[in-house]
Structures are given as structure tokens and as C-alpha cells.
Amino acid sequence: MSEIKCLVCKGTDFRKGCYEVDVKVEIYNRNNDYFETTTDNDLDFRLYKDDKNSYTDDFAEVYKYACEKCGYIMSFTKEKNVKSHKEKQEEKKKGNSYDWRNFE
């Protein structure tokens, strides 16, 4: 069973996801020589401190979960225990595959 429910449809099946950011920068110089630079960047979520006198901020990892029923994406700063419909079916199938007749 998932630890959370969808805020929209109350569904309990979720898939984990994340945002990916790719940045491509093309730079030309004055002599019309062509230079291309490709770089990867992360998307960070910044939490501001409650203390207004502090100048440092905390960075928190954001966990994204998409509801399989309606597609609504929820974000949390703490990881949640969620399962997709497929994972639940596989666990159920695995549990039913055990031979419990001679279990003592």
C-alpha cells in the first residue's frame, strides 16, 4: 500500500519521476568560427531559512510522484514509500506462487 493518496482522485498507485534539464549552448566568435558546447545541469529546489539574518540557504532534493490514475504530479521534500500498479500486481503474484500447503 502506498504511503500517500492523490490529492485529485484519491488514487494510491504512483510512479516515481524526476525532471531532467539539458542545456545546449552555442557560441560563435567574431571570426565566424563555430564552437559548440553541450552541458548538463541539475534542477535544484531551494528552501529559504526561517531566520532572516541567515544568508545561506538549504538545498533539498525534490521527490516527484505521478498518479497512475489521473496523471497528477505531486512533489515532496522527503521520499515516500509508493508502489505502482505493476509493482503491486507482481508482489501479489509472487505471494500467490508460494506453496503454503506444507507450511508448519
JOWOLIN-V558898 format. One line per field, one symbol per residue. phi: phi as a letter, one per 40 degrees, with the letter a starting at -180 (. if undefined). psi: psi as a letter, one per 20 degrees, with the letter a starting at -180 (. if undefined). burial: b if it has 9 or more other C-alpha atoms within 8 Angstrom, else e. A space follows every 10 residues. Layout:
phi->???
psi->???
burial->???
//
This chain:
phi->.ccbbcccbg cbbbbcaacb bbbbbbbbbc cgcbbbbbab bbbbbbbccc ccccbbbcbb cbbbbbcccb gcbbbbcbcb cbbcdccccc cccccccccc cccb
psi->pqirqphgjj qjpqpqrrqp pppppppqai jkqpppppqp qqoqpppqqh oiipiqqqpq ppppppphgi jppqpqiqpq oqqrgghggh gggghiiqoj gjp.
burial->ebeeebeeee bbbbbbeeee eeeeeeeeee eeeeeeeeee eeeeeeeebe eeeeeebeeb ebbbbbbbee eeeeebeeee ebbbbeebee eeeeeeeeee eeee
//
